[in-house]
């Protein structure tokens, strides 16, 4: 029990260091390996709306660290980023924090194997304070306070304002969101030629979308007892699907934004509001760029 408390205390220090960058919604640490998480010890956390460039700098800081063990990005835990301890000098390929986690983990070309001997775990835990010092020095966090997560951040009283500067943050969802500005048409072929396009690092999660369905779209049960999306009140919003791609032309974006605002005003569920605010942010991007929205399914 004393050893468990020491482990929690050490990883709490890492959590405090990381929360100087962004608020952390939730975190977990483990010294036990299993089939889904074959490396230990590991530390997993979810930032609230982390900037992708800052997250890339954090990844580089982990790679540059020279300690008694190395800390590398490992298999994610749901939407959480995870770092795991490996023996110094070993290479770990796969599981980038910004992309989708469909790559395989390889250590020096061998199959995954647990490195979780008691000796190695103790060595890694003892290394965490040095890792924290390294991160604070490299990322210039020493004099910054930690940022506490407030659950009210998930569902603020006001929706994203259209005149606010568009923001991008890392929060993987059920689609990859693209803002695409199609600038011209090929007169000979009759094909639209792509101009500027930008991939964003956030989208609506499955849980958020299911909550939107339950709270907003599935309000009218039909004779068979099954609720169906209210396509008459929300024709554009109802086109979004968990498992299919969807395309919104720029001329549809204003109407999509208005549907999201109406939907937002009809629910008080934080998870639904969080998802609707993401769609509103996508609309803001599209209106700012005079562009289309593409939600690409995996």
N, C-alpha and C positions, 0 to 999 in steps of 0.2 A: 504493500500500500504506500509506503514511504517513497519507494522508487517511482510509482505511478505519479505521485504528487510532484516529485522532482521533475519528471518528464513534462507534465503539464506546465509547470513553472517555466521551464526552459523554452518551450514552444510558445508560451504566452509572450515571452520577450521578442520572439520572431514576429508574432502577430502585431505587437506594439510598433515594431520597426516598420513593417509593411503598411500599417494603417497611417503612417505619416504621409504616405502617398495618396491614398484614397480610403474612405470608410470601408470597413470589411463587414459584409452582411452576416457571414457565418464562416466558421473555420473548424477544422478537426485535425488531430494529430494521432498517429498510430505507430506502434513499434512492432506490429504483427503483419506479416505478409500473407497473402491468400491468392487464389487463382486470378481474381480480377485486378488485384494490386500486388504484383509479385515482388515489390521492393519495399524495404523498411529499414530505418524509420522514414516516414513521409509526413509532409505537412500540406494540407489542402485548404484553400480559402477562396472566397468570392468577393472581389472588389465590387463596390457600387460605382458603375459608370467610369471605368478606368480608360484614360486616353490611350489609343493603340501605340502611339509613339513612346509614351512613358513606359508602357508595358514592355515594349521592345528594349528600352534602355535597362529595365529591370532584368530582362532575360540575359542581356550582355553582362550585367554585373554578376549574375550567378555564374556565367561561363568563365569570367575572369578571376573568380575566387580561387585562391590557392590555400587550402587548409589541410588538415589531416585526412579529410575525406572530401569528395566533390559533391556538390548539390546540383542536380539537373532536373529539368522538367520531365515528369513521369506521366503515366496514364491518368487522365483527368477523372475526377469523381463527379459524375453528372456534369453540371455546368461549372464546377470548381476547378481551379488551377491547382496542380499538385507539384511539389518538388520532392525528390527522393534522394537519399544518400547513396552514393556508390563509391567504390574504392577509387582513390586518387589515380588519375591517369586513364581510367576506363572511358570509352566513348559510348555515348547513349544517343541513338538516332530515333527520331519520331516524336510525336506528341507535342508539337509547337503550341504555345498558349493562344495564338491568334487564329489558327486554322482549325479545321475539323480533325478529330482524333481517329483517323482511319488508317494511320500508318502503323507498322509493326515496330516493336521495340527490339533493338539488337545491341548487345554489348560485345564489342570486339568480334562481331561476326558469329557469335554463338547464340543459342537459344536462350530465352529468358530463364533466369535462375535466381532463386532467392539468395541474397547476400546476408541474410538476417541472423548471423550468429550473435550470441549474446555479447561477445567481445566487440564485434563490429558496431552493434547498436549502441553500446556504452560509449564507444569512441565517437560515433556520430553525434550523440546527444551532447557530449562534452564539447563538441566543435561548434554548436549553435551560437553561443555568445560571440565567438570570433567571426562567424558569418554575419551576425547582426552588425558588428562594428564595421566590417567591410562594406556592407550595403549602405550604412549611414554615411560612411566617408565618401564612397564613390558617387552616391546619388545626392550628396550634400543635404542630408536629412537631420544632422546632429542637433540643430537648434530649433527644429520644427516640432510642434505638438502633434500628437496622434489625433486622427479624425474619428470621432465616434459615429457609429451608424445610428440614425434615427429612422424608425419604421415609417415616419411620416414622409420621408423622402420618396417612398414608393408611390404614393398617391397624393401629390400636393393638391391644394384646393383649386388652383388654376391650371388649365391646360397649357402646353407650350405655346408661346406667343409667336405669331407669324413673323413679326418684325425682329425677333431675336436672331442672333447669329446661329446658323445651323451647327449642331454639335455631333460628333462621332464618338462612340465609346464601345468597349468590348463587352458584349453580352450576347453570346451565341443563342440563336433561336432555331425555329423549324425551317427557315429559309435563309439564303444568302441574299441580302438586299443590294440592288444596283440602282443607281440614278443614271439614266441614259439620255443624253441629249442628241437626238437624231437631227442632223443639220440639213441634209439635202436628199434629193431623189435622183437616181441615175435615169436620165431620160431615155436612154436606149434600152436598158433592161427593165426599167420600171421598178427597180429595187431601192429601198431606203438605205442610205449610207450612214453608218454610225459616226457620230462626232465624239464629243466629250462624254466620258462615262466614269463613274466613281463607285467603287465597292465600299459599302459601309460595314462596320463590324458589329452591328446589333440587328436584331429582328425579334419578332414576337415569339415567345416560347410556346411549346405545346400546352403547358398548364395555363398560361395566360389566355391562349386562344380558346381553349375548352371552357374557361370561366366566362369569357366574352359570349360564347355561344349560350351557356346556361343562363347568364344574367340578362342578356340583351336580345340575342337572335332567336332563341328557342322559347319564345314567350307564348306562342299560340299552338297548343296541342290540337291535332286534327282528329278525325273520327277514329282512326286506328289506334289512338292513344299515344302516338309517337310525335314528339316535337320536331318541327322542321324549321330551317332558317326563315326568318321573316324577310323574304326577298323583295317584297313590295316596299317596305319601309327602309330597308338597307340593301338595295340592289348591288351596290359596288362592294361594300364590306362583306356581303354574303358570298362573293366570288372567291374569297380567300379560302384555301384548303390546306390542311396539314401536310398532305402528301403530294400535292401538285403545284406546279409553278403557276404564277398569275402575272398578268401584264396590265398596267394601268397607263393609258395614254395621258399626255399632259393635259388634254382638254377635259379629262375625267378627274383630275387631281383636286380641283376646287370642290367638286361635289363629294368626293371621297372624304375630304377633310370635314365638310359639313356633316356628313353621316357620322363620322367619329366623334364630333363635338356633341351631336344629339345622343349618341350611344353613351358617351361619357356622363352626360347629365342625367341619364336614366339609371345609373348604377352607383352604388357606394362601396362595392367590393374592391379592395386595393389591387388585387391581382388583375382584375379586368381593367381598371384605370391605368395600371402600369403598361399593359399591352396596348391599349388604345393610344396612350401618349407616345408610344414608339411609332405607331402608324402616323400619328400627327407630325412627329418629327420627320418621318420620311416624306410626308406631304410638303413640309416646310422646305426640305432640301429640293424637292422637285419644282416647287414654285420659284424658289430662289434661282435655280439653274434653267428654268423654262424647259424642264425635262420630263421624261417618263419614269415610272417606277416599275422595276422588274423584281419580283420575289421568286428566286430560283430554288426549287425544291432539291433536296440531296439526290 
